[in-house]
Amino acid sequence: MLEEQPIVQPETRNEGDLTEPGPAVQSPFRKTKNWSEIWESLLRLGLGETFLRVGTGLASVVLVLLVSWVMSNFYLKGPVNTLKEAAIAAPLPTGTPLVPLPYFDVPNLEVYPRGITRLAVLHTDMPAKPRLEVIQYTVQKGDTIFGIAQKFNLRPETILWGNYYTLADDPHALSPGQMLNILPVDGVYYEWHAGDGLNGVAEFYGATPDEIIKFPANHLSPETVGDWSNPNIAPGTWLVIPGGRREFVTWSAPRITRENPAVAKIFGPGACGTVMDGPVGNGYFLWPTTERWLSGYDYSPETNHHGIDIAGNEGNAIFATDNGVVVYAGWNDWGYGNVVVIDHGNGWQTLYAHLSAYNVQCGSYVYQGDVIGALGNTGRSSGPHLHFEMRSDTYGKVNPHNFLQ
């Protein structure tokens, strides 16, 4: 008897199912992997970096081949030929027009038979050797401390420091015919005295004993000098102190106040005794004479000249630059000739030197612009001029150019 077979109903598909109806049968082939799955597989195997390098190399080779093909087929054949043809077809440049030269009149050939000739120099200028010894110089008319210093490439103060017994630190003491010591270098010329020691002398002038001993002009040596505290140097020997400096000996008038004018008595008979009180200056200073140009020295502390030498004719009026009291009137023994000094009562003092005459006396009251004397040539002077100085209790000896109106 036959068994009844079960009836198998065909599968129905949903409306959105895209597969064909039928039984679900598994395919014997695997699905193809996409690129992301392949890349993940390579990474798991550790071949990701190798694959990138190989791929980049292949891409570079392909790109180079592609560029070479494009260049050979499109660029090198067409444009090059076009440029060559265009260059051949271009017109040639026109020539530069010639401009006729101006007429030149030939000079007399008898005067210039061979043109301008070069004169032969039969001597050779040799550079001057450095001077190592002290030399003598005779002062000429018109010489100044600055001019002599410039002539020998020295500082002006070196001329004074090398000739104290002749000039006494006073540039106005220079006169024609004097014999001056000219040092080979900037410094001081010192006369050795009995009892001197090298350490003390060197320290006083800002040098070292070794510099003094080794300087050629001094003709010394460590072996002959011996003990520095009691050196074997004969008294009267003159030594160059290279680079040495010292203070100038003051020869100008000191600060003379109306309270103590007698302090100037060492400068000459023009010193005053008791002076009564008087007018006080206003602090503004007029030009002291009629001329406004200099004759001689300007303000130069490096030559111990702390005033200005104003030019003029002998007899020109000299004015009080500000109100004050006369605290010195008369002769000065230190080369100033006739001098007037005014104390202005406000810490200022003015000095007027080389006067041919003066019409004030000790204790005279003067006011700004008053005539106090006449320009002259007295004392140690090389010609008519006014030597004018200003001194302040605050600033000391000042440059008059900075204060005169």
C-alpha positions as CSV (number, residue, x, y, z in Angstrom):
1,M,0.0,0.0,0.0
2,L,1.4,3.3,-1.0
3,E,2.4,5.8,1.7
4,E,1.0,9.2,1.4
5,Q,3.6,11.7,0.5
6,P,3.5,15.1,2.2
7,I,2.7,18.0,-0.1
8,V,5.4,20.6,-0.2
9,Q,4.2,24.1,-0.7
10,P,6.3,26.4,-2.8
11,E,7.9,29.3,-0.9
12,T,6.2,32.6,-1.4
13,R,8.3,35.8,-1.6
14,N,7.6,39.0,-0.1
15,E,6.8,42.0,-2.2
16,G,10.2,43.5,-1.6
17,D,12.3,40.3,-2.0
18,L,14.4,40.4,-5.1
19,T,15.4,36.7,-5.1
20,E,13.7,34.1,-7.3
21,P,11.2,31.8,-5.6
22,G,12.4,28.4,-4.7
23,P,14.1,26.5,-1.9
24,A,17.0,28.2,-0.1
25,V,20.0,26.3,-1.5
26,Q,23.6,27.3,-0.4
27,S,25.9,28.2,-3.4
28,P,29.1,26.1,-3.7
29,F,31.1,29.4,-4.5
30,R,32.2,32.1,-1.9
31,K,31.2,35.7,-2.5
32,T,33.9,38.1,-3.9
33,K,35.6,40.2,-1.2
34,N,35.4,44.0,-1.5
35,W,38.5,46.3,-1.3
36,S,38.1,47.0,2.4
37,E,38.2,43.3,3.3
38,I,41.2,42.8,1.1
39,W,43.0,45.7,2.8
40,E,42.2,44.4,6.2
41,S,43.5,41.0,5.3
42,L,46.8,42.6,4.1
43,L,47.1,44.5,7.4
44,R,46.5,41.4,9.4
45,L,49.3,39.7,7.4
46,G,51.7,42.7,8.0
47,L,51.9,43.5,4.3
48,G,50.2,46.9,4.3
49,E,53.3,49.0,4.3
50,T,55.0,46.9,1.6
51,F,51.9,47.1,-0.6
52,L,51.9,50.9,-0.2
53,R,55.5,51.2,-1.2
54,V,55.1,48.9,-4.2
55,G,52.0,50.7,-5.3
56,T,53.6,54.2,-5.0
57,G,56.6,53.1,-7.0
58,L,54.4,51.7,-9.8
59,A,52.3,54.8,-9.9
60,S,55.4,57.0,-10.2
61,V,56.7,54.9,-13.1
62,V,53.4,55.2,-14.8
63,L,53.3,58.9,-14.3
64,V,56.8,59.5,-15.7
65,L,56.0,57.4,-18.7
66,L,52.8,59.3,-19.3
67,V,54.6,62.7,-19.1
68,S,57.3,61.5,-21.4
69,W,54.7,60.4,-24.0
70,V,52.9,63.7,-23.8
71,M,56.1,65.7,-24.1
72,S,57.3,63.8,-27.1
73,N,54.0,63.8,-29.0
74,F,52.6,67.2,-28.2
75,Y,55.1,69.7,-26.8
76,L,58.5,69.1,-28.3
77,K,57.3,68.6,-31.9
78,G,54.9,71.5,-32.3
79,P,56.0,74.6,-30.3
80,V,59.7,74.1,-30.9
81,N,59.3,74.1,-34.6
82,T,57.0,77.1,-34.4
83,L,59.5,79.1,-32.4
84,K,62.3,78.3,-34.8
85,E,60.3,79.3,-37.8
86,A,59.2,82.6,-36.1
87,A,62.8,83.5,-35.2
88,I,63.9,82.9,-38.8
89,A,61.0,85.0,-40.1
90,A,61.7,88.0,-37.7
91,P,63.2,91.1,-39.3
92,L,66.9,91.9,-38.5
93,P,67.6,94.8,-36.1
94,T,68.4,98.1,-37.7
95,G,72.0,99.5,-37.3
96,T,72.8,102.2,-34.8
97,P,73.0,105.6,-36.5
98,L,76.4,107.3,-36.4
99,V,76.6,110.7,-34.9
100,P,79.4,113.0,-36.2
101,L,82.0,114.0,-33.7
102,P,82.5,117.7,-32.9
103,Y,85.4,119.4,-34.5
104,F,88.6,119.3,-32.5
105,D,91.2,121.9,-33.0
106,V,94.6,120.2,-32.8
107,P,97.0,122.2,-30.5
108,N,100.3,123.6,-31.7
109,L,102.5,120.6,-32.2
110,E,105.6,122.6,-31.6
111,V,104.4,123.2,-28.0
112,Y,103.1,119.7,-27.5
113,P,105.2,117.5,-29.8
114,R,104.4,114.3,-27.9
115,G,101.3,115.2,-26.0
116,I,101.3,115.5,-22.2
117,T,104.3,113.8,-20.8
118,R,104.7,112.3,-17.4
119,L,107.5,113.8,-15.3
120,A,109.8,111.3,-13.7
121,V,110.3,111.6,-9.9
122,L,113.9,111.0,-9.0
123,H,113.4,110.6,-5.3
124,T,111.4,108.2,-3.0
125,D,109.5,109.4,0.0
126,M,110.3,107.2,2.9
127,P,107.9,107.0,5.8
128,A,109.2,108.8,8.9
129,K,110.5,106.6,11.6
130,P,109.1,107.0,15.1
131,R,111.0,109.5,17.2
132,L,112.3,108.2,20.5
133,E,114.4,111.1,21.8
134,V,113.5,114.5,23.2
135,I,114.3,117.3,20.7
136,Q,114.6,121.1,20.9
137,Y,112.3,123.5,19.0
138,T,112.8,127.3,18.7
139,V,109.5,129.2,18.9
140,Q,108.7,131.2,15.8
141,K,106.6,134.4,15.5
142,G,103.0,133.4,15.3
143,D,103.4,130.1,17.1
144,T,100.8,128.9,19.6
145,I,100.7,125.9,21.9
146,F,98.1,124.3,19.7
147,G,100.1,124.9,16.5
148,I,103.3,123.5,18.0
149,A,101.5,120.4,19.4
150,Q,99.9,119.8,16.0
151,K,103.2,120.1,14.2
152,F,104.7,117.3,16.3
153,N,101.5,115.2,16.6
154,L,101.2,115.8,20.4
155,R,98.5,117.0,22.7
156,P,98.7,120.7,23.7
157,E,99.2,119.9,27.4
158,T,102.3,117.9,26.6
159,I,104.0,121.0,25.3
160,L,103.3,122.7,28.7
161,W,104.2,119.6,30.8
162,G,107.5,119.3,29.0
163,N,108.5,123.0,29.5
164,Y,107.3,124.1,33.0
165,Y,110.5,126.1,33.7
166,T,110.0,128.0,30.5
167,L,106.2,128.4,30.3
168,A,105.0,127.8,33.9
169,D,101.8,126.2,32.6
170,D,100.9,129.6,31.0
171,P,100.2,129.5,27.2
172,H,100.6,133.3,27.1
173,A,104.2,132.9,28.2
174,L,105.1,131.6,24.7
175,S,107.3,134.0,22.9
176,P,109.6,133.9,19.8
177,G,113.1,132.7,20.4
178,Q,112.3,130.3,23.3
179,M,113.8,126.8,23.2
180,L,111.2,124.2,24.0
181,N,111.5,120.5,24.8
182,I,109.5,118.4,22.4
183,L,108.8,115.0,23.9
184,P,108.6,112.0,21.5
185,V,105.2,110.9,23.0
186,D,102.4,112.5,25.1
187,G,103.4,112.6,28.7
188,V,105.4,114.6,31.3
189,Y,109.0,115.7,31.4
190,Y,110.3,115.3,35.0
191,E,113.6,116.4,36.6
192,W,114.8,113.8,39.0
193,H,115.5,114.9,42.6
194,A,117.6,113.4,45.4
195,G,115.4,111.1,47.5
196,D,112.9,110.4,44.8
197,G,111.6,106.8,44.4
198,L,110.4,105.3,41.2
199,N,107.2,104.0,42.8
200,G,106.3,107.4,44.1
201,V,107.1,109.3,40.9
202,A,105.3,106.9,38.7
203,E,102.2,106.8,40.9
204,F,102.0,110.7,41.1
205,Y,102.0,110.9,37.2
206,G,99.7,107.9,36.6
207,A,102.4,105.7,35.1
208,T,104.4,102.5,36.2
209,P,108.1,102.2,37.1
210,D,108.5,99.7,34.4
211,E,107.2,102.1,31.7
212,I,109.7,104.8,32.9
213,I,112.7,102.4,32.9
214,K,112.0,100.8,29.5
215,F,111.3,104.1,27.6
216,P,114.3,104.5,25.2
217,A,114.7,108.3,25.8
218,N,115.5,107.7,29.5
219,H,118.5,105.4,28.8
220,L,117.8,103.3,31.9
221,S,117.8,99.5,32.5
222,P,116.6,97.4,35.4
223,E,120.2,96.3,36.0
224,T,121.6,99.9,36.4
225,V,118.6,101.3,38.2
226,G,118.6,98.7,41.0
227,D,116.3,99.2,43.9
228,W,113.1,101.1,42.9
229,S,112.8,102.8,46.2
230,N,116.4,104.2,46.0
231,P,117.2,104.0,42.3
232,N,120.6,104.7,40.9
233,I,119.4,107.8,39.0
234,A,121.5,111.0,39.3
235,P,119.7,114.1,40.5
236,G,119.1,116.5,37.7
237,T,118.4,113.7,35.2
238,W,115.4,114.5,33.0
239,L,113.0,111.6,32.4
240,V,110.1,111.2,30.0
241,I,107.0,109.8,31.8
242,P,105.1,108.3,28.9
243,G,101.4,108.8,29.2
244,G,101.9,110.7,32.4
245,R,99.6,113.5,33.5
246,R,99.5,116.1,36.3
247,E,97.4,119.1,37.4
248,F,98.3,122.5,36.0
249,V,99.8,125.1,38.3
250,T,97.1,127.7,38.7
251,W,98.2,131.1,37.5
252,S,94.8,132.8,37.0
253,A,93.0,134.7,39.7
254,P,91.4,132.8,42.6
255,R,87.7,133.1,43.6
256,I,87.6,136.6,45.2
257,T,84.5,137.4,47.2
258,R,83.5,140.7,48.6
259,E,83.6,139.1,52.1
260,N,87.3,138.2,51.7
261,P,89.0,140.2,48.8
262,A,92.4,140.1,50.4
263,V,92.8,136.4,49.3
264,A,94.2,137.8,46.0
265,K,97.0,139.8,47.6
266,I,99.6,137.2,46.4
267,F,98.7,138.1,42.8
268,G,99.8,141.7,42.9
269,P,99.2,145.2,44.2
270,G,95.7,145.3,42.8
271,A,94.3,143.3,45.7
272,C,91.7,145.0,47.8
273,G,91.2,145.2,51.5
274,T,87.8,145.6,53.1
275,V,85.0,145.8,50.6
276,M,81.5,147.0,51.5
277,D,78.4,145.2,50.2
278,G,76.9,146.4,47.0
279,P,74.8,145.5,43.9
280,V,73.9,141.9,43.1
281,G,73.9,140.6,39.5
282,N,70.8,139.4,37.7
283,G,72.5,136.3,36.3
284,Y,72.5,137.5,32.7
285,F,75.9,138.5,31.2
286,L,76.5,141.0,28.4
287,W,79.4,140.8,26.0
288,P,82.3,142.6,27.7
289,T,83.6,144.7,24.8
290,T,82.9,146.2,21.4
291,E,84.4,143.5,19.2
292,R,83.0,139.9,19.0
293,W,85.9,137.9,17.4
294,L,88.8,136.2,19.1
295,S,92.5,136.9,18.9
296,G,94.7,134.3,20.5
297,Y,93.4,131.5,22.7
298,D,89.8,130.3,23.1
299,Y,88.6,128.5,26.2
300,S,90.8,125.4,26.4
301,P,91.3,123.7,29.8
302,E,93.8,121.3,28.2
303,T,96.2,124.3,27.8
304,N,95.3,125.7,31.2
305,H,93.5,128.6,29.5
306,H,90.2,129.1,31.3
307,G,89.1,132.3,29.5
308,I,88.7,133.7,26.0
309,D,90.9,136.3,24.3
310,I,88.6,138.9,22.6
311,A,90.3,141.0,19.9
312,G,90.0,144.7,19.4
313,N,91.9,147.9,19.1
314,E,93.8,149.3,22.1
315,G,91.5,151.7,23.9
316,N,88.2,150.0,23.0
317,A,85.7,150.2,25.9
318,I,85.4,147.3,28.4
319,F,81.9,146.8,30.0
320,A,80.8,145.3,33.2
321,T,78.9,142.2,32.1
322,D,76.5,142.3,35.2
323,N,75.9,144.2,38.4
324,G,78.5,143.8,41.2
325,V,81.3,145.1,43.3
326,V,85.0,145.5,42.3
327,V,87.1,143.2,44.4
328,Y,90.5,143.6,42.5
329,A,91.7,146.6,40.5
330,G,95.3,147.1,39.5
331,W,98.4,145.4,38.4
332,N,98.7,141.6,38.4
333,D,102.2,140.1,38.9
334,W,101.3,136.8,37.1
335,G,101.2,138.2,33.5
336,Y,97.7,139.6,33.4
337,G,98.9,143.2,33.5
338,N,96.1,145.6,34.6
339,V,93.2,143.6,35.9
340,V,89.7,144.3,37.2
341,V,87.7,141.6,39.0
342,I,84.0,142.0,39.8
343,D,82.1,139.9,42.4
344,H,78.5,139.8,41.4
345,G,77.2,138.6,44.7
346,N,75.2,135.7,43.4
347,G,78.1,133.1,43.3
348,W,79.6,134.6,40.0
349,Q,82.9,136.4,39.4
350,T,84.2,138.0,36.1
351,L,87.8,139.0,35.3
352,Y,89.0,141.5,32.7
353,A,92.8,141.4,32.0
354,H,95.5,143.2,29.9
355,L,93.7,146.5,30.3
356,S,95.5,149.7,29.1
357,A,93.5,151.6,31.7
358,Y,90.8,151.2,34.3
359,N,88.4,153.8,35.8
360,V,87.2,151.8,38.9
361,Q,88.8,151.0,42.2
362,C,88.4,148.6,45.1
363,G,84.8,148.6,46.4
364,S,83.3,150.4,43.4
365,Y,79.7,149.7,42.6
366,V,79.2,148.8,39.0
367,Y,76.1,148.1,37.0
368,Q,75.6,146.0,33.9
369,G,76.9,147.9,30.9
370,D,79.1,150.4,32.8
371,V,82.5,151.2,31.2
372,I,85.2,149.9,33.7
373,G,88.3,150.2,31.5
374,A,90.0,150.1,28.1
375,L,91.3,147.2,26.1
376,G,95.1,147.0,26.1
377,N,98.3,145.0,25.8
378,T,99.7,145.1,29.3
379,G,101.4,142.2,31.1
380,R,102.4,139.0,29.2
381,S,100.5,139.7,26.0
382,S,101.3,139.2,22.3
383,G,99.0,142.0,21.2
384,P,96.0,144.1,22.1
385,H,93.1,141.9,23.4
386,L,90.9,141.4,26.4
387,H,91.4,138.2,28.4
388,F,88.0,137.5,30.0
389,E,87.2,134.8,32.5
390,M,84.0,133.7,34.4
391,R,83.9,131.7,37.6
392,S,81.0,130.2,39.4
393,D,80.8,128.9,42.9
394,T,78.7,126.0,41.5
395,Y,80.4,125.2,38.2
396,G,84.0,126.5,38.7
397,K,85.8,128.1,35.8
398,V,83.3,127.9,32.9
399,N,83.4,128.6,29.2
400,P,82.2,132.2,28.7
401,H,80.7,131.3,25.4
402,N,78.0,129.4,27.2
403,F,76.8,132.3,29.3
404,L,77.5,135.6,27.5
405,Q,74.7,137.3,25.6
